[in-house]
């Protein structure tokens, strides 16, 4: 009796299969609905904005569409990166510098002066230095030389150490380096130190500028002459022989008007050209960022054009380079 083991009753095979296979909980194919929707006629085609080649989606910026964010190419990839409209501000891109085309070499013209030989007037634009105006710390002057169409002809930089600039101010000796569009130094201007403690009529107290083109070869000098009420200079050749003269106005610190320095012939009768310091309003009164306009005949010898060009910088340093009041007593010791 104890050897009998109870067993579960046997079930039919079809019922066992039904218990093993549970119903699939996933829905089957959606039933087909009867729809009364009838497609209408196609709407009018909307033209794509200009600058969307191939039909880019609406709301994306195109590279040729005005006033939109430019299209950038990622380095090493052919896929352009497009930014979401309105999320990133447009970058402030500086205007490219346009240089005057370099002419072919001209016979009997010092190398680097070919552009000057083809011009009858140039603009000398001094860079505005906010740090200099705020702190009073004198920095190296920089100038852009442009033609009438705004093309860059030369770039001029001052090469003077900090102590000399801030100790001697407007009386400082300096070296100006004239660079062309290739970054080559085509002209050098040197101003030696001149002591103004002695009498102004003494030759050792007169200001002078040496012009070299190419650097190392002197082509002339700009020499100051003593005058009671006017700025007077002579433009000399490499032998220090007078070739032309420069006569300034009675008052070089004209407020509200231009200051004109006339370029005269050797006999002082004919006016050949001019160096005009343009009045720039408040900027001229508060800073030394000057604007000069130089006129000379187109057929004038190119070396004399370079001498007139050099005289402009000596005039700028002597009369229009601002100096703090505490250093003004240097001129009267």
C-alpha positions as a Markdown table, in Angstrom:
| # | Residue | x | y | z |
|---|---|---|---|---|
| 1 | Unk | 0.0 | 0.0 | 0.0 |
| 2 | Unk | 2.9 | 2.3 | 0.8 |
| 3 | Unk | 4.7 | 1.5 | -2.5 |
| 4 | Unk | 2.0 | 3.2 | -4.6 |
| 5 | Unk | 3.0 | 6.8 | -5.8 |
| 6 | Unk | 0.2 | 9.1 | -6.7 |
| 7 | Unk | 0.4 | 10.6 | -10.2 |
| 8 | Unk | -1.4 | 13.4 | -11.9 |
| 9 | Unk | -4.2 | 12.5 | -14.1 |
| 10 | Unk | -3.3 | 12.5 | -17.8 |
| 11 | Unk | -4.8 | 15.3 | -20.0 |
| 12 | Unk | -5.5 | 15.2 | -23.6 |
| 13 | Unk | -2.6 | 16.4 | -25.9 |
| 14 | Unk | -4.6 | 19.2 | -27.5 |
| 15 | Unk | -5.3 | 20.7 | -24.1 |
| 16 | Unk | -1.6 | 20.6 | -23.1 |
| 17 | Unk | -0.6 | 22.4 | -26.2 |
| 18 | Unk | -3.2 | 25.1 | -25.5 |
| 19 | Unk | -1.7 | 25.7 | -22.0 |
| 20 | Unk | 1.9 | 25.9 | -23.4 |
| 21 | Unk | 1.1 | 28.3 | -26.2 |
| 22 | Unk | -0.1 | 31.6 | -24.6 |
| 23 | Unk | -1.9 | 34.1 | -26.8 |
| 24 | Unk | 0.3 | 36.7 | -28.5 |
| 25 | Unk | -0.1 | 40.0 | -26.6 |
| 26 | Unk | 1.0 | 42.1 | -29.7 |
| 27 | Unk | -1.7 | 43.5 | -31.9 |
| 28 | Unk | -2.1 | 42.2 | -35.3 |
| 29 | Unk | -2.3 | 44.2 | -38.5 |
| 30 | Unk | -4.4 | 47.3 | -38.1 |
| 31 | Unk | -7.9 | 46.9 | -39.5 |
| 32 | Unk | -8.6 | 48.6 | -42.7 |
| 33 | Unk | -10.7 | 51.7 | -42.3 |
| 34 | Unk | -13.0 | 53.0 | -44.8 |
| 35 | Unk | -12.1 | 56.7 | -45.5 |
| 36 | Unk | -14.1 | 59.3 | -47.2 |
| 37 | Unk | -11.0 | 61.5 | -47.9 |
| 38 | Unk | -10.7 | 62.6 | -51.5 |
| 39 | Unk | -7.4 | 64.2 | -52.5 |
| 40 | Unk | -7.8 | 67.8 | -53.8 |
| 41 | Unk | -5.9 | 69.6 | -56.5 |
| 42 | Unk | -2.2 | 70.4 | -55.8 |
| 43 | Unk | -1.5 | 73.9 | -54.3 |
| 44 | Unk | 0.6 | 76.6 | -55.9 |
| 45 | Unk | 4.3 | 76.0 | -56.0 |
| 46 | Unk | 6.3 | 78.3 | -53.6 |
| 47 | Unk | 9.5 | 79.4 | -55.2 |
| 48 | Unk | 12.6 | 78.8 | -53.1 |
| 49 | Unk | 14.5 | 81.8 | -51.9 |
| 50 | Unk | 17.6 | 82.9 | -53.8 |
| 51 | Unk | 20.8 | 81.1 | -52.8 |
| 52 | Unk | 19.2 | 77.6 | -52.2 |
| 53 | Unk | 20.7 | 75.4 | -54.9 |
| 54 | Unk | 19.0 | 72.1 | -55.1 |
| 55 | Unk | 16.1 | 73.1 | -52.8 |
| 56 | Unk | 17.4 | 73.3 | -49.3 |
| 57 | Unk | 14.7 | 73.1 | -46.6 |
| 58 | Unk | 13.0 | 76.3 | -45.5 |
| 59 | Unk | 14.6 | 78.0 | -42.5 |
| 60 | Unk | 18.2 | 77.2 | -43.5 |
| 61 | Unk | 20.8 | 79.8 | -44.4 |
| 62 | Unk | 22.2 | 79.8 | -47.9 |
| 63 | Unk | 25.7 | 80.9 | -48.8 |
| 64 | Unk | 24.5 | 83.4 | -51.4 |
| 65 | Unk | 21.5 | 84.8 | -49.7 |
| 66 | Unk | 21.9 | 88.4 | -48.5 |
| 67 | Unk | 22.1 | 89.2 | -44.8 |
| 68 | Unk | 22.4 | 85.5 | -43.7 |
| 69 | Unk | 25.0 | 83.6 | -41.7 |
| 70 | Unk | 27.8 | 82.4 | -44.0 |
| 71 | Unk | 28.4 | 78.8 | -44.9 |
| 72 | Unk | 31.5 | 77.3 | -43.4 |
| 73 | Unk | 33.5 | 74.2 | -44.5 |
| 74 | Unk | 34.8 | 72.0 | -41.7 |
| 75 | Unk | 38.5 | 71.2 | -42.0 |
| 76 | Unk | 39.0 | 67.8 | -43.6 |
| 77 | Unk | 35.4 | 67.3 | -44.5 |
| 78 | Unk | 33.3 | 67.9 | -47.5 |
| 79 | Unk | 30.1 | 68.5 | -45.6 |
| 80 | Unk | 29.2 | 72.1 | -44.9 |
| 81 | Unk | 28.2 | 73.1 | -41.3 |
| 82 | Unk | 25.0 | 75.1 | -41.2 |
| 83 | Unk | 24.0 | 76.9 | -38.0 |
| 84 | Unk | 20.5 | 77.1 | -36.7 |
| 85 | Unk | 19.0 | 80.4 | -37.7 |
| 86 | Unk | 19.1 | 83.0 | -34.9 |
| 87 | Unk | 21.1 | 80.9 | -32.5 |
| 88 | Unk | 24.5 | 82.2 | -33.3 |
| 89 | Unk | 25.3 | 85.9 | -34.0 |
| 90 | Unk | 27.0 | 86.8 | -37.3 |
| 91 | Unk | 30.7 | 87.1 | -37.0 |
| 92 | Unk | 32.3 | 90.5 | -37.3 |
| 93 | Unk | 34.6 | 90.2 | -40.3 |
| 94 | Unk | 37.1 | 93.0 | -40.9 |
| 95 | Unk | 37.2 | 94.5 | -44.3 |
| 96 | Unk | 40.1 | 93.1 | -46.4 |
| 97 | Unk | 43.0 | 95.4 | -47.1 |
| 98 | Unk | 43.2 | 96.3 | -50.8 |
| 99 | Unk | 46.7 | 97.1 | -52.1 |
| 100 | Unk | 47.5 | 99.1 | -55.1 |
| 101 | Unk | 48.7 | 96.8 | -57.9 |
| 102 | Unk | 52.5 | 96.6 | -58.2 |
| 103 | Unk | 53.6 | 98.2 | -61.4 |
| 104 | Unk | 56.5 | 96.9 | -63.6 |
| 105 | Unk | 60.0 | 98.2 | -62.8 |
| 106 | Unk | 60.7 | 101.7 | -64.1 |
| 107 | Unk | 64.1 | 102.7 | -65.4 |
| 108 | Unk | 66.1 | 105.1 | -63.2 |
| 109 | Unk | 63.5 | 104.6 | -60.4 |
| 110 | Unk | 64.7 | 103.4 | -57.0 |
| 111 | Unk | 63.3 | 100.0 | -56.2 |
| 112 | Unk | 60.0 | 100.2 | -54.2 |
| 113 | Unk | 59.1 | 103.7 | -55.5 |
| 114 | Unk | 57.3 | 102.5 | -58.7 |
| 115 | Unk | 53.9 | 103.1 | -57.1 |
| 116 | Unk | 54.9 | 106.6 | -56.0 |
| 117 | Unk | 56.0 | 107.4 | -59.5 |
| 118 | Unk | 52.5 | 106.7 | -60.9 |
| 119 | Unk | 50.7 | 109.0 | -58.3 |
| 120 | Unk | 50.1 | 112.7 | -58.1 |
| 121 | Unk | 48.7 | 112.7 | -54.5 |
| 122 | Unk | 48.7 | 110.4 | -51.5 |
| 123 | Unk | 46.9 | 110.2 | -48.1 |
| 124 | Unk | 48.9 | 109.7 | -44.9 |
| 125 | Unk | 46.6 | 108.3 | -42.2 |
| 126 | Unk | 47.9 | 107.9 | -38.7 |
| 127 | Unk | 46.5 | 105.1 | -36.6 |
| 128 | Unk | 44.4 | 106.1 | -33.6 |
| 129 | Unk | 45.9 | 104.7 | -30.3 |
| 130 | Unk | 43.3 | 104.6 | -27.5 |
| 131 | Unk | 45.9 | 103.4 | -24.9 |
| 132 | Unk | 48.1 | 106.4 | -25.7 |
| 133 | Unk | 45.2 | 108.9 | -25.3 |
| 134 | Unk | 44.0 | 107.3 | -22.0 |
| 135 | Unk | 47.3 | 106.6 | -20.2 |
| 136 | Unk | 49.5 | 109.2 | -21.8 |
| 137 | Unk | 52.1 | 106.5 | -22.6 |
| 138 | Unk | 53.6 | 107.3 | -26.0 |
| 139 | Unk | 53.6 | 104.3 | -28.4 |
| 140 | Unk | 55.2 | 103.8 | -31.8 |
| 141 | Unk | 53.4 | 105.7 | -34.5 |
| 142 | Unk | 51.8 | 103.8 | -37.4 |
| 143 | Unk | 50.6 | 105.2 | -40.7 |
| 144 | Unk | 48.6 | 103.9 | -43.7 |
| 145 | Unk | 49.6 | 105.4 | -47.0 |
| 146 | Unk | 46.7 | 105.3 | -49.5 |
| 147 | Unk | 45.9 | 106.6 | -53.0 |
| 148 | Unk | 42.7 | 108.4 | -54.0 |
| 149 | Unk | 40.7 | 105.2 | -54.5 |
| 150 | Unk | 41.5 | 104.0 | -50.9 |
| 151 | Unk | 44.1 | 101.4 | -52.0 |
| 152 | Unk | 47.1 | 100.8 | -49.7 |
| 153 | Unk | 50.4 | 102.0 | -51.2 |
| 154 | Unk | 52.7 | 101.7 | -48.2 |
| 155 | Unk | 52.6 | 101.0 | -44.4 |
| 156 | Unk | 54.9 | 103.0 | -42.2 |
| 157 | Unk | 55.9 | 102.0 | -38.7 |
| 158 | Unk | 58.1 | 103.9 | -36.1 |
| 159 | Unk | 61.0 | 102.0 | -34.6 |
| 160 | Unk | 61.9 | 103.7 | -31.3 |
| 161 | Unk | 62.4 | 102.3 | -27.8 |
| 162 | Unk | 59.9 | 103.0 | -25.0 |
| 163 | Unk | 62.3 | 105.2 | -23.0 |
| 164 | Unk | 63.2 | 107.5 | -25.9 |
| 165 | Unk | 59.6 | 107.9 | -26.9 |
| 166 | Unk | 58.4 | 108.9 | -23.5 |
| 167 | Unk | 61.4 | 110.9 | -22.3 |
| 168 | Unk | 61.8 | 113.1 | -25.4 |
| 169 | Unk | 58.3 | 113.0 | -26.7 |
| 170 | Unk | 58.0 | 115.3 | -29.8 |
| 171 | Unk | 61.8 | 115.9 | -29.8 |
| 172 | Unk | 62.7 | 112.2 | -29.9 |
| 173 | Unk | 65.0 | 110.8 | -32.6 |
| 174 | Unk | 63.2 | 108.1 | -34.6 |
| 175 | Unk | 63.5 | 105.7 | -37.4 |
| 176 | Unk | 60.5 | 105.2 | -39.7 |
| 177 | Unk | 60.3 | 102.1 | -41.9 |
| 178 | Unk | 58.2 | 102.2 | -45.1 |
| 179 | Unk | 56.9 | 98.7 | -46.1 |
| 180 | Unk | 55.3 | 97.7 | -49.3 |
| 181 | Unk | 52.6 | 95.1 | -50.0 |
| 182 | Unk | 55.1 | 92.3 | -49.8 |
| 183 | Unk | 56.4 | 93.3 | -46.4 |
| 184 | Unk | 59.7 | 94.6 | -47.8 |
| 185 | Unk | 61.3 | 97.7 | -46.4 |
| 186 | Unk | 61.6 | 100.0 | -49.4 |
| 187 | Unk | 62.4 | 103.3 | -47.6 |
| 188 | Unk | 63.9 | 104.4 | -44.3 |
| 189 | Unk | 63.6 | 107.8 | -42.6 |
| 190 | Unk | 65.9 | 108.8 | -39.8 |
| 191 | Unk | 65.6 | 111.8 | -37.5 |
| 192 | Unk | 68.7 | 112.5 | -35.3 |
| 193 | Unk | 68.3 | 114.2 | -32.0 |
| 194 | Unk | 68.7 | 118.0 | -32.0 |
| 195 | Unk | 69.1 | 119.9 | -28.8 |
| 196 | Unk | 66.8 | 122.9 | -28.6 |
| 197 | Unk | 68.4 | 124.4 | -25.4 |
| 198 | Unk | 70.6 | 126.8 | -27.4 |
| 199 | Unk | 69.5 | 129.6 | -29.7 |
| 200 | Unk | 67.1 | 128.6 | -32.4 |
| 201 | Unk | 69.2 | 130.3 | -35.1 |
| 202 | Unk | 72.1 | 127.9 | -34.3 |
| 203 | Unk | 72.5 | 125.2 | -37.0 |
| 204 | Unk | 72.9 | 122.5 | -34.4 |
| 205 | Unk | 69.4 | 123.2 | -33.1 |
| 206 | Unk | 67.6 | 122.8 | -36.4 |
| 207 | Unk | 65.6 | 119.7 | -37.1 |
| 208 | Unk | 66.6 | 117.3 | -39.9 |
| 209 | Unk | 65.3 | 114.2 | -41.6 |
| 210 | Unk | 67.4 | 111.8 | -43.7 |
| 211 | Unk | 65.6 | 109.8 | -46.4 |
| 212 | Unk | 67.1 | 106.5 | -47.6 |
| 213 | Unk | 65.8 | 104.5 | -50.6 |
| 214 | Unk | 66.6 | 101.6 | -50.7 |
| 215 | Unk | 67.5 | 101.4 | -47.0 |
| 216 | Unk | 71.2 | 102.3 | -46.6 |
| 217 | Unk | 71.4 | 104.6 | -49.6 |
| 218 | Unk | 70.7 | 108.3 | -48.9 |
| 219 | Unk | 68.6 | 110.1 | -51.5 |
| 220 | Unk | 68.1 | 113.4 | -49.7 |
| 221 | Unk | 67.5 | 115.4 | -46.6 |
| 222 | Unk | 64.7 | 117.6 | -45.1 |
| 223 | Unk | 66.3 | 120.5 | -43.3 |
| 224 | Unk | 64.6 | 123.0 | -41.1 |
| 225 | Unk | 65.4 | 126.8 | -41.4 |
| 226 | Unk | 64.9 | 129.2 | -38.6 |
| 227 | Unk | 62.0 | 131.6 | -39.0 |
| 228 | Unk | 60.3 | 133.9 | -36.6 |
| 229 | Unk | 56.7 | 133.0 | -37.3 |
| 230 | Unk | 56.5 | 130.3 | -40.0 |
| 231 | Unk | 57.7 | 126.7 | -40.6 |
| 232 | Unk | 60.3 | 126.8 | -43.3 |
| 233 | Unk | 62.2 | 123.7 | -44.7 |
| 234 | Unk | 64.4 | 122.9 | -47.6 |
| 235 | Unk | 64.3 | 119.7 | -49.6 |
| 236 | Unk | 67.9 | 118.7 | -50.4 |
| 237 | Unk | 69.6 | 116.0 | -52.5 |
| 238 | Unk | 72.1 | 113.5 | -51.2 |
| 239 | Unk | 74.8 | 116.2 | -51.4 |
| 240 | Unk | 72.7 | 118.6 | -49.2 |
| 241 | Unk | 72.1 | 120.9 | -52.1 |
| 242 | Unk | 68.7 | 122.7 | -51.9 |
| 243 | Unk | 66.2 | 121.5 | -54.5 |
| 244 | Unk | 62.8 | 122.8 | -53.3 |
| 245 | Unk | 61.4 | 124.6 | -50.3 |
| 246 | Unk | 58.5 | 124.1 | -47.9 |
| 247 | Unk | 56.6 | 127.1 | -46.4 |
| 248 | Unk | 54.1 | 126.5 | -43.6 |
| 249 | Unk | 51.3 | 128.7 | -42.4 |
| 250 | Unk | 51.7 | 131.4 | -39.8 |
| 251 | Unk | 49.7 | 129.3 | -37.3 |
| 252 | Unk | 50.1 | 125.5 | -37.7 |
| 253 | Unk | 47.7 | 124.8 | -34.9 |
| 254 | Unk | 44.6 | 125.9 | -36.8 |
| 255 | Unk | 41.5 | 124.9 | -34.9 |
| 256 | Unk | 38.6 | 124.1 | -37.2 |
| 257 | Unk | 40.5 | 124.4 | -40.5 |
| 258 | Unk | 43.2 | 122.7 | -42.5 |
| 259 | Unk | 46.9 | 123.6 | -42.2 |
| 260 | Unk | 48.6 | 123.9 | -45.6 |
| 261 | Unk | 52.3 | 123.7 | -46.2 |
| 262 | Unk | 53.2 | 124.8 | -49.7 |
| 263 | Unk | 55.9 | 123.1 | -51.8 |
| 264 | Unk | 57.8 | 125.8 | -53.6 |
| 265 | Unk | 60.3 | 125.8 | -56.4 |
| 266 | Unk | 63.9 | 126.6 | -55.7 |
| 267 | Unk | 63.5 | 130.3 | -56.4 |
| 268 | Unk | 60.4 | 130.4 | -54.2 |
| 269 | Unk | 58.1 | 131.7 | -56.9 |
| 270 | Unk | 56.1 | 128.7 | -58.1 |
| 271 | Unk | 53.9 | 126.5 | -56.0 |
| 272 | Unk | 54.7 | 122.9 | -57.0 |
| 273 | Unk | 52.6 | 121.0 | -54.5 |
| 274 | Unk | 51.3 | 121.0 | -50.9 |
| 275 | Unk | 51.2 | 119.0 | -47.7 |
| 276 | Unk | 47.8 | 119.6 | -46.0 |
| 277 | Unk | 47.0 | 118.5 | -42.5 |
| 278 | Unk | 43.2 | 117.8 | -42.6 |
| 279 | Unk | 41.0 | 118.9 | -39.8 |
| 280 | Unk | 39.1 | 115.9 | -38.4 |
| 281 | Unk | 37.0 | 117.7 | -35.8 |
| 282 | Unk | 37.1 | 116.4 | -32.3 |
| 283 | Unk | 39.5 | 113.6 | -33.2 |
| 284 | Unk | 42.1 | 116.2 | -34.3 |
| 285 | Unk | 41.7 | 118.2 | -31.0 |
| 286 | Unk | 41.8 | 115.2 | -28.6 |
| 287 | Unk | 44.4 | 112.9 | -30.3 |
| 288 | Unk | 47.4 | 112.9 | -32.6 |
| 289 | Unk | 45.8 | 110.6 | -35.2 |
| 290 | Unk | 46.4 | 112.9 | -38.1 |
| 291 | Unk | 45.4 | 112.8 | -41.7 |
| 292 | Unk | 47.7 | 114.4 | -44.3 |
| 293 | Unk | 47.0 | 114.8 | -48.0 |
| 294 | Unk | 50.1 | 115.3 | -50.2 |
| 295 | Unk | 49.9 | 116.8 | -53.7 |
| 296 | Unk | 52.7 | 116.9 | -56.3 |
| 297 | Unk | 53.0 | 116.9 | -60.1 |
| 298 | Unk | 52.6 | 113.5 | -61.7 |
| 299 | Unk | 55.8 | 113.9 | -63.7 |
| 300 | Unk | 57.9 | 115.1 | -60.8 |
| 301 | Unk | 61.1 | 113.2 | -60.2 |
| 302 | Unk | 60.3 | 110.3 | -58.0 |
| 303 | Unk | 63.1 | 111.0 | -55.6 |
| 304 | Unk | 61.7 | 114.5 | -55.0 |
| 305 | Unk | 58.3 | 112.9 | -54.4 |
| 306 | Unk | 59.9 | 110.7 | -51.7 |
| 307 | Unk | 61.5 | 113.9 | -50.2 |
| 308 | Unk | 58.1 | 115.6 | -50.0 |
| 309 | Unk | 56.7 | 112.4 | -48.5 |
| 310 | Unk | 59.4 | 112.4 | -45.8 |
| 311 | Unk | 58.8 | 116.1 | -45.1 |
| 312 | Unk | 55.3 | 115.2 | -44.1 |
| 313 | Unk | 56.5 | 113.1 | -41.2 |
| 314 | Unk | 58.9 | 115.6 | -39.9 |
| 315 | Unk | 56.1 | 118.2 | -39.9 |
| 316 | Unk | 53.8 | 115.8 | -38.1 |
| 317 | Unk | 56.3 | 115.1 | -35.3 |
| 318 | Unk | 57.2 | 118.8 | -34.9 |
| 319 | Unk | 53.8 | 120.4 | -34.9 |
| 320 | Unk | 51.0 | 117.8 | -34.6 |
| 321 | Unk | 52.4 | 115.1 | -32.3 |
| 322 | Unk | 50.6 | 115.9 | -29.0 |
| 323 | Unk | 52.8 | 116.2 | -25.8 |
| 324 | Unk | 51.7 | 116.4 | -22.2 |
| 325 | Unk | 52.0 | 119.9 | -20.6 |
| 326 | Unk | 54.7 | 118.9 | -18.2 |
| 327 | Unk | 57.1 | 118.4 | -21.0 |
| 328 | Unk | 56.4 | 121.7 | -22.7 |
| 329 | Unk | 59.1 | 123.5 | -20.9 |
| 330 | Unk | 61.7 | 121.5 | -22.9 |
| 331 | Unk | 61.3 | 124.0 | -25.7 |
| 332 | Unk | 62.1 | 127.0 | -23.5 |
| 333 | Unk | 65.0 | 125.9 | -21.4 |
